[in-house]
Amino acid sequence: MSKRAYNFNPGPAALPLEVLQKAQETFVDYNGIGMSLTEISHRSKEYEALNRETQELMLELLGLSSGYQVLFLGGGASMQFSMIPLNFLKPGKVGSYLVTGSFSEKAYQDAKIVGEAVIAASNKETNWRSLPKAGDIRIDPNSAYVHMTTNNTIEGSQWSDIPETGDIPLIGDMTSGILSRPIDAHKFAMIYAGAQKNLGPAGVTVAVIRDDLLQEEPKHVPVMLRYTTHAKNQSLYNTPPVHSIYVVNLMLKWVKENGGVEEMEKQNVAKTKLLYDVIDASGGFYTGNIAPDSRSIMNVTFRLPSEELEKAFIKESEKNNFVGLAGHRSVGGIRASAYNAVPYEACAALAEFMVDFQKRNG
């Protein structure tokens, strides 16, 4: 097999080699049934067992024993930007949004199409550099819910503390940070995440919803866009992306077998520290986009002295087996996405490359 690339893609992103090999091994014949998972019915006993096990694993790793439903949905996390207000934003209520990056801003804009939405806090005026402090958050008491993005993939910031919202349901987009560190999941009425960062391949979105949010069926919402539809049918109302969910199952088992979420956090902190240390010791050659107290352990973002040097950095990195280091097209710069499956060795190699690049170009 050819040498594996140092994969820093922001999503779809790196998957552990063991997970890929297991998926390959079972692709043609799943558990001796003489068929691939891509061929079997989603109504079969084999898939129903896989579906149930994956839901249970998700709750276990989040530390949720009961009172929540795990749903497998389509449309990516972006579909949730509209599904959330469609299901929960009733007339006379407002949706409160913590706008701390591009994706939370998109969620806010979608909510405004559906009903009344307000910004409870934002750091846009400072170019997203430092996340709002608890005292900066103003939650409308008439809020149907509060929405936040716990890790900002494009900008490279991550909430260290989860805001308190009292009796108002808190909804978290955890697409690029789920299972990267322990959190008190009970603080959230709903958690959702596109799989393609930390959970598996693109094609499925995981939503974890507290039971009380599913008590009322929104009759004005099309059937497929109701969370109650999917909850009542264990995510089998329509044909789910069976193979993507299977890889999510393998990823959850991989996290569990490798020390759980606590161990993921230790590794992620150690990995990204290698890169932040180079940035901080570079004398300004590398400039971090985010204030140290708001830095992400998933997405490390930084700039070089000029766009010409950034282009040279990316070009040279590709020749040295690094993939996916260009910043998002909307902001430019450099971004290294070091999700759970990115090994320590990849970050060590990138840190070494960064030091060498500065020596030759500083």
Secondary structure, 3 states (H helix, E strand, C coil): CCCCCEECCCCCCCCCHHHHHHHHHCCCCCCCCCCCCCCCCCCCHHHHHHHHHHHHHHHHHHCCCCCEEEEEECCHHHHHHHHHHHHHCCCCCEEEEEECCHHHHHHHHHHHHHCEEEEEEECHHHCCCCCCCHHHCCCCCCEEEEEEECEECCCCEECCCCCCCCCCCEEEECCCCCCCCCCCHHHCCEEEEECCCCCCCCCCEEEEEEHHHHCCCCCCCCHHHCHHHHHHCCCCCCCCCHHHHHHHHHHHHHHHHCCHHHHHHHHHHHHHHHHHHHHHCCCCCCEECCCHHHECCCEEEEECCCHHHHHHHHHHHHHCCEECCECCCCCCCEEEECCCCCCHHHHHHHHHHHHHHHHHHC
